[in-house]
Amino acid sequence: MINKRLLIKNLLSHNDENSFYDKKQKLSLGSKDGKAKFLKHICALSNSNPENNSYIVIGIEDEENKIFGVDFFDDSKIQNLVNAYLENPPKIEYENVPFPRLPRHKVIGLVTIYPNNNITSLLKNAWKYRKGTIFFRIGSNSMPAEKTFELKSTNHKIVASIEKNASNNIELTLNGVFDFINNHKPEYAPQYKVFKEQFVLCWAGKKRNLNGEEYFSRVDIELINEQVRLFFSALDEVQISYNNHSFIITEYIYLGLEKKEKYYPLEKTIINFKENGRHDIVKEFLFIPPKFDKEIMKDVFNNCNSIIRKIENNDSLSVIEHEDVLCLPTNCLICFLHGFLEAAEQLKKAKNYMKSLEGKTTYIKYKEAMRVIRKVKYN
């Protein structure tokens, strides 16, 4: 098994980006240009590495290789984006890799592009990049290629060496378990379980009982062997169960209007551990959104727009509007689920304002709402 934290360190030791790895401060998949640039790099790295893995490391400051991290990203459908825009799309995987020096809510993103030994090109237009364009890497740059482009394997040996030097061992696994336990307060009850005598999985969360059901909040789950964070939630409630070969996470979201919230199951994640050091992750989307009166939802949507308009114009908010800001992410999410699809874009306009608030709860709710919107769109 490859220890992904060690793999990132080995990649960064090369310092300069090259034809088998790239580094980014962040991904901006919500914008047309950000999405197109990501696809360009996936295309270029795939074409330049037909026989070996290639990588994009996210959350790194370019000049000094400073590790500053990004938010946990749980978009398991990122492969759908690649499949929709690329001809001969490679298999890709996005993983969240925790580093002890980073805050608990930050990770380093690692995108692995697996080799497919086929020329990859744009299946359709993406921003300013035209359908049919073939990209490849020259040093740290992703460049358009000629129509006569041929695949060449030049990085197989060096990437194999980097991956071999990132192999896991007992010392790294034990250090990972101790790091996890020491980085979580006792009230989050950090614990671990060994599956198939090979996999060590750690988890922590604040437990509470509600109507006879056990829920966890502020949940953190890591596969220690690979130093990959499998799940992280700042607000949402989670139920956890496991047996000798599987670990099951059922995620709930708390939704409602006028203090009449209730739990709705969102997604079930099943981690299946197999023999010979293999595992897979299966996700089942469970969400059935609540339904409220249409006239009430129109009023809620109009109120959200009014507040966002004032925020955009730097107008003063009333006392009641200040209180409504706390509910703004959840209300916009509910509006989106009732067919007011523009509510998602409207909510983004208030992002910087919510981020600047002294209390961080509203901004955390914003990120959770956008995450649910993204999941609903994909499913």
C-alpha positions in Angstrom: 0.0 0.0 0.0 1.2 3.5 -0.8 1.3 6.0 2.1 -0.2 9.0 0.4 1.3 11.6 2.8 4.8 10.2 2.1 4.0 10.1 -1.6 3.1 13.8 -1.5 6.4 14.6 0.3 8.3 12.6 -2.3 6.6 14.5 -5.1 7.2 17.9 -3.6 10.9 17.0 -3.1 11.2 17.4 -6.9 10.2 21.0 -6.2 9.5 22.0 -9.8 6.3 20.7 -11.5 7.1 18.4 -14.4 5.6 16.1 -16.9 4.2 13.6 -14.3 3.0 15.9 -11.5 1.4 19.3 -11.1 0.6 21.3 -7.9 -2.1 23.8 -7.3 -3.2 26.2 -4.5 -6.8 25.1 -5.0 -9.3 23.8 -7.5 -12.1 26.0 -8.8 -14.5 23.5 -10.3 -17.4 25.9 -9.7 -16.3 28.3 -12.4 -16.1 27.6 -16.2 -12.4 28.6 -16.5 -11.4 26.7 -13.3 -13.2 23.5 -14.6 -11.6 23.9 -18.0 -8.1 24.3 -16.6 -8.5 21.2 -14.5 -9.6 19.2 -17.5 -6.7 20.5 -19.5 -4.2 19.3 -16.9 -5.9 15.9 -16.6 -5.7 15.6 -20.4 -2.1 16.7 -20.6 -0.8 14.5 -17.7 -2.7 11.4 -19.1 -1.1 11.9 -22.6 2.4 12.4 -21.1 2.2 9.4 -18.9 0.7 6.5 -20.9 2.3 3.8 -18.7 2.4 5.2 -15.2 0.3 7.2 -12.7 0.6 11.0 -12.7 -0.5 13.4 -10.0 -1.9 16.8 -9.1 -1.2 18.0 -5.5 -3.6 20.6 -4.2 -3.1 23.0 -1.3 0.5 23.9 -2.0 2.0 27.4 -2.4 3.9 27.3 -5.7 7.1 29.3 -5.0 8.2 27.8 -1.7 6.3 24.5 -1.7 4.5 25.6 1.5 1.8 23.2 2.6 -1.2 25.3 3.6 -4.1 22.9 2.7 -7.6 23.1 1.3 -11.1 22.1 2.6 -12.1 18.5 2.6 -13.5 17.6 -0.8 -15.9 14.7 -0.9 -17.0 14.9 -4.5 -17.0 11.2 -5.5 -18.5 12.1 -8.9 -15.5 14.0 -10.1 -14.9 11.1 -12.6 -18.2 12.0 -14.2 -16.9 15.4 -15.1 -13.8 13.9 -16.7 -15.9 11.4 -18.6 -18.3 14.1 -19.9 -15.6 16.3 -21.3 -12.7 14.0 -22.4 -12.4 11.5 -25.2 -10.6 8.4 -23.9 -10.9 9.7 -20.3 -8.4 8.3 -17.8 -9.6 6.9 -14.5 -8.9 9.5 -11.8 -9.2 9.6 -8.1 -9.4 12.5 -5.6 -8.1 11.8 -2.1 -7.9 14.0 1.0 -4.6 13.6 2.8 -4.3 15.0 6.4 -1.0 16.5 7.6 -0.4 16.9 11.4 0.7 20.5 11.0 -2.5 21.5 9.3 -5.7 22.6 11.1 -8.2 19.7 11.6 -10.5 20.9 8.8 -7.7 21.3 6.3 -6.1 18.6 4.1 -3.9 18.3 1.0 -5.8 17.1 -2.1 -4.2 14.4 -4.2 -5.6 13.7 -7.7 -4.2 10.4 -9.2 -4.5 10.0 -12.9 -4.2 6.4 -13.9 -2.6 5.4 -17.2 -4.9 4.3 -20.1 -2.4 4.2 -22.9 -4.8 6.1 -25.3 -4.6 9.6 -26.6 -7.0 11.8 -24.6 -8.6 14.9 -26.1 -11.4 17.3 -25.4 -14.8 15.7 -26.3 -16.5 19.1 -26.4 -15.7 22.8 -25.9 -14.6 23.8 -22.5 -14.3 27.6 -21.8 -11.7 28.8 -24.4 -10.4 25.3 -25.2 -11.9 23.8 -28.4 -13.3 20.4 -29.0 -10.7 17.9 -30.2 -7.7 19.7 -28.6 -5.0 17.3 -27.4 -2.9 18.6 -24.5 0.5 17.3 -23.2 3.2 18.4 -20.8 6.3 20.3 -21.5 8.0 20.6 -18.2 5.5 22.3 -15.9 3.2 23.5 -18.7 0.2 21.8 -20.3 0.4 22.7 -24.0 -1.8 21.9 -27.0 -0.3 19.3 -29.3 -0.3 18.8 -33.0 -2.8 16.4 -34.6 0.0 14.0 -35.3 0.7 13.6 -31.5 2.1 10.2 -30.5 2.2 8.7 -27.0 5.7 8.3 -25.5 6.5 6.7 -22.1 9.3 8.7 -20.4 8.4 8.7 -16.7 7.7 5.1 -15.9 10.9 4.4 -14.0 11.1 7.6 -12.0 7.4 7.4 -10.9 7.8 3.7 -10.0 10.7 4.7 -7.8 8.8 7.5 -6.1 5.9 5.2 -5.4 8.1 2.4 -4.1 9.7 4.8 -1.7 6.3 5.8 -0.4 5.3 2.2 0.5 3.7 1.9 3.9 5.3 0.1 6.9 4.5 -0.8 10.5 6.2 2.3 11.9 4.3 4.7 9.6 1.0 2.9 10.5 1.6 3.1 14.2 2.7 6.8 13.9 -0.5 7.5 12.0 -2.7 5.9 14.7 -0.9 7.9 17.5 -1.2 11.1 15.4 -4.9 10.6 15.0 -5.6 9.9 18.6 -3.4 12.7 19.9 -5.0 15.2 17.5 -8.5 14.6 18.8 -9.9 15.6 22.1 -11.1 12.9 24.5 -14.7 13.9 24.2 -14.6 12.9 20.5 -13.6 9.3 21.6 -10.9 8.5 19.0 -10.7 4.8 18.3 -9.4 2.3 15.7 -10.3 -1.0 14.2 -8.2 -3.5 12.2 -9.9 -5.1 9.2 -8.6 -8.2 7.4 -5.4 -8.0 9.5 -4.1 -5.4 7.1 -6.2 -2.2 7.2 -6.3 0.2 10.2 -9.2 2.6 10.2 -9.5 5.4 12.8 -12.5 7.5 13.6 -13.7 10.1 16.1 -16.9 12.0 16.7 -19.0 13.6 19.3 -21.7 11.1 20.3 -25.3 11.9 21.3 -28.5 9.9 21.5 -31.7 11.2 19.9 -35.0 9.2 20.2 -33.1 6.1 21.0 -30.7 6.5 18.0 -27.0 7.1 18.3 -25.5 9.9 16.2 -22.1 11.4 15.8 -21.2 15.0 14.8 -17.8 16.6 13.9 -16.9 13.2 12.5 -13.4 12.4 11.2 -12.5 9.0 9.6 -9.1 8.1 8.2 -7.7 5.0 6.6 -4.3 5.0 8.3 -2.5 2.6 6.0 -2.8 5.1 3.1 -3.0 8.3 5.2 -6.3 9.2 3.5 -9.2 11.0 5.2 -12.3 9.1 4.1 -14.9 11.4 5.7 -15.1 14.7 7.5 -18.1 16.7 8.6 -18.2 19.9 10.7 -22.0 20.0 11.3 -23.9 17.0 9.8 -24.9 14.1 11.9 -23.6 10.6 11.1 -24.5 7.1 12.1 -21.7 4.5 12.1 -21.8 0.7 12.0 -19.3 -2.0 11.1 -18.6 -5.7 10.9 -15.6 -7.8 10.2 -15.2 -6.7 6.6 -17.1 -3.4 6.2 -17.4 0.0 7.7 -20.6 1.9 7.1 -21.3 5.6 7.3 -24.8 7.0 7.0 -24.9 10.8 6.7 -27.8 12.9 7.7 -28.6 16.6 7.2 -30.8 18.7 9.5 -33.3 20.7 7.4 -36.5 22.6 8.0 -38.1 26.1 8.3 -39.0 28.2 11.3 -37.3 26.0 13.8 -39.1 22.8 12.7 -36.0 21.0 11.5 -35.6 17.2 11.2 -33.0 14.7 10.1 -33.0 13.5 6.5 -30.7 10.7 5.4 -28.3 12.0 2.7 -25.9 9.3 1.6 -24.6 6.0 2.7 -20.9 5.2 2.3 -19.7 1.5 2.6 -16.0 0.8 2.8 -15.5 -2.9 1.9 -12.1 -4.4 2.9 -10.9 -7.3 0.8 -8.0 -9.8 0.9 -4.6 -9.0 -0.6 -4.6 -5.3 0.5 -7.6 -4.2 -1.5 -10.6 -2.2 -0.6 -13.4 -0.4 -2.4 -15.8 2.4 -1.5 -19.5 2.2 -2.5 -21.8 5.2 -2.1 -25.6 5.1 -2.1 -27.5 8.4 -2.5 -30.5 8.3 -0.1 -31.7 11.9 -0.1 -35.5 12.6 -0.5 -35.8 16.4 0.1 -38.6 17.8 2.2 -41.6 19.5 0.6 -43.1 22.8 1.8 -45.9 25.0 0.6 -45.1 26.7 -2.7 -46.2 30.1 -1.5 -44.2 29.8 1.6 -41.1 28.9 -0.4 -41.6 31.9 -2.7 -41.6 34.2 0.4 -38.4 32.4 1.7 -36.7 32.8 -1.7 -37.6 36.5 -1.9 -36.4 37.1 1.6 -33.0 35.4 0.8 -32.7 37.5 -2.4 -33.4 40.7 -0.5 -30.7 40.0 2.1 -28.2 39.0 -0.5 -29.0 42.1 -2.5 -28.3 44.2 0.6 -25.0 42.4 1.2 -23.9 43.0 -2.4 -24.8 46.7 -2.1 -23.1 47.0 1.4 -26.4 48.2 2.8 -27.1 47.9 6.5 -29.1 44.9 7.7 -31.9 45.1 10.2 -31.7 43.1 13.5 -34.1 40.5 12.0 -32.1 40.3 8.8 -28.9 39.7 10.8 -30.6 36.8 12.5 -31.8 35.5 9.1 -28.2 35.5 7.8 -27.5 32.5 10.1 -30.3 30.6 8.3 -29.4 31.9 4.8 -27.4 28.8 3.6 -30.0 26.4 4.8 -32.9 28.4 3.4 -31.2 28.8 0.0 -30.6 25.1 0.0 -34.2 24.4 0.6 -35.2 26.8 -2.1 -32.9 25.1 -4.5 -34.5 21.7 -3.6 -37.9 23.2 -4.4 -36.9 24.2 -7.9 -35.5 27.7 -7.3 -32.3 26.6 -9.0 -30.8 30.2 -9.1 -30.7 30.0 -5.3 -27.3 28.2 -5.5 -25.7 31.1 -7.5 -27.4 33.7 -5.3 -25.9 32.0 -2.2 -22.4 32.2 -3.7 -22.7 36.0 -3.9 -22.8 36.1 -0.1 -19.9 33.8 0.4 -17.3 36.4 1.3 -19.7 38.2 3.6 -20.3 35.0 5.6 -16.7 34.1 5.6 -15.9 37.5 7.2 -18.3 37.1 10.1 -16.7 36.7 13.5 -18.7 33.6 14.2 -17.8 30.8 11.8 -21.0 28.7 12.1 -22.7 30.6 9.2 -19.7 30.0 6.8 -19.5 26.4 7.8 -23.3 26.1 7.0 -22.6 27.7 3.7 -19.9 25.1 2.8 -22.2 22.3 3.9 -25.1 23.7 1.8 -22.9 23.9 -1.3 -21.7 20.4 -0.7 -25.3 19.1 -0.6 -26.2 21.1 -3.7 -23.3 19.6 -5.6 -24.3 16.0 -4.5 -27.9 16.6 -5.6 -26.8 17.9 -9.0 -24.6 14.9 -9.7 -27.3 12.4 -8.5 
